[in-house]
Amino acid sequence: MKYFEVNDRLDECVAIKKGQASILVQWHLSSTTKEIIKESFGVHVTGKNIVIVIYDTTGIAFNGHNAHRLKQYRNIKGRNCCFIQHLPVNQTYTLDVAIYTKSGQLFSLIRSNEIYLDGPANANRKYDSAWKHIHKRSPKWQETFSAYSCYTIDMNMKEQKRVGRLTLNQINQSKRYV
């Protein structure tokens, strides 16, 4: 079953709504990509080591790290496609085809289109326990960082020269800032 033309020079991933709470995901990885993965990570890309990661991206501009929750499907039996069923409706999803490296790191190979599963307004939105909630942490700010730049005027050249990025304390202590 093919929903797109396969070109061995292209990597593609397509998510298609199949029923009210099901998605069919189909992908193709070029031989070049498979070779690069084998050389870089020492991992052969086959159905048994492919991981499908489905992200709940409802109401956000997804950047790969800000999903509400995710779920992983391992040991894909098909060669390059699988059905994902019993998903909560009235949600938007994005899927990754990924592998685990020998060091245990999840590495995404290709990302699908975004897909919305619509359903009745009063539909149940319960997620089963296999969904991992993503805990967002705020960044650790550097107390001594400042985005101020300091400039001097070279009277001979009549132009401004940038001295460099300085902290607020350095600017306050300096007598050369304009």
N, C-alpha and C positions, 0 to 999 in steps of 0.2 A: 504494500500500500504506500504510494508516494503522493505527497501533496505539493511537492515542488520538484523542479528539474534539478538533478544532481550534476554539479560541475565539480570535478575533482580538484580544481584549483581554488575553490571557495569553501569557506566554513559557514554553515548556516544552521539556524535553530528556529523552528516555527512552533508556536503554541496555538492550538485550535480548540475552540469550545466544542465539546461533544456531550450533549445532554446538559441538564440543569446544573449538576455539581461535578462535572468531569472535564478533564483537559487531556487532549492527546498532544504529546510533545514529540517532535521528530527532528533529528539533527543529522548533519553530515560534517565530518571533519576531514579535511584534505590530507592526502598522504604526506604533504610537506609538514603540516601541523603535527601529525602523529610522529613523524621522524624527529622534529624539534623537541617534542615532549620526551621521547625516548632518550635523546642525547642529553637533555637538560636534567631530567629527573630519574632516568633509568627505569621508567615505567612504560610498559606496553599499553596502549589505549585499546582496551577490549570491553565487551559488554559487562564482564564480571568485575572490572574495577572502575566503571563509570558510576558517578553519583549524580543524581538529579536533585538539585536544591530548589525548592519552591519557596518564594518569598511573598509574604503578604505586604503589598505595596499600596494599599488603599489610601487614597487621599494625599499622597506625598510624591515629590519628584525624587524618584529612587536613584541613589548614587552608588549602590552596591554595598553600602554599610549602614543604611538607615531604615531598613525594613522593620515593621512592627514585630514580626515573628518569622521563623523559617522552619522548614521540615525537610529532611533528607530521605531519599529513596536510594538504596544500594542494591547491588546484584541484579542489575537490569537484565531480564531474560531475553528481550528482543535485541536485535542487532543495532538498530539506530532509532528506536521509537518506544514509547511506553504510554500507557493510560494512567492517569492519576485521578482517582475517584473519591467520592464522599467528601468533597471540599465544601467548606462553608460558602454559602451564596451571598450575593450583594457585596462582593469583595473583588479587589483587583490583585492579580498575581503576575509575577515575573519569575522565569525559571532559568537556572544555570545548568549547563552540562559541565561537570567538574571531575577531577580525580584527586585521590589522596597521594601525596608524594611519599617516598620512602621514609621521610622524617615525620610523617603523620600530618602534614600541613594540607589543608584543602586548597586546591588550585583550580579556579574557574577557567574553563577553556572557551566557552561561548555562551552568550546570553540570548534569551528568546525575546520576542515581542511581548508587550504588556497585554494582558487579557482580563476582561471583566466577566465574572459569572453573575448574571442577574437572576433574581428569583423573587418570590413573593415578599412584600414589604415586612411581613411578620415572620419571616423565615428564621430558623434557629441558627445563630452564629457561633455555636460552641465549637471550640477547637479541642481535638483530642490531646492526650498527654504527650504525644510524640512531637508536638510543635514546641520549638524552643523560643522563648521570649527573649528579645534582644534588649539588654539593659544599656541604655545610653549614658555615657559618662561625660561630664563636662571637661574641657581641656585643662591641663595644668599650666597656669600662666606663669611666666617668668616675671618676678617682681621688678627686676632691673631693666626690663626691655622698654624701649620707647620708640615710636615711629617718627620722631622729630628728626629732621635733617638740619644741619648747620651749614650756612654758606658764608663765605667772606667775599669782599669786593677787592679785586686787585686793581689798585689805582693806576698802575702802568698800563694794563690791558683794558680797563674800563668794562670788565665783565665779571660775572659772578662765578666763583669756583666752589664746588662742593667739597667741604672738609670731610664729611662722612657722617654716618649715623652715630648719634651720641645719646646717652641716657639723659633724662631730665636733670639729674644731679650734675652731670658734666656741663650741660648747657648753662645751668645757673651759676656754676663756678667759673665758666669761661668768660673772658672779656672780649672775645673776638667775634661773637655772634651778632648778627644784624637784627 
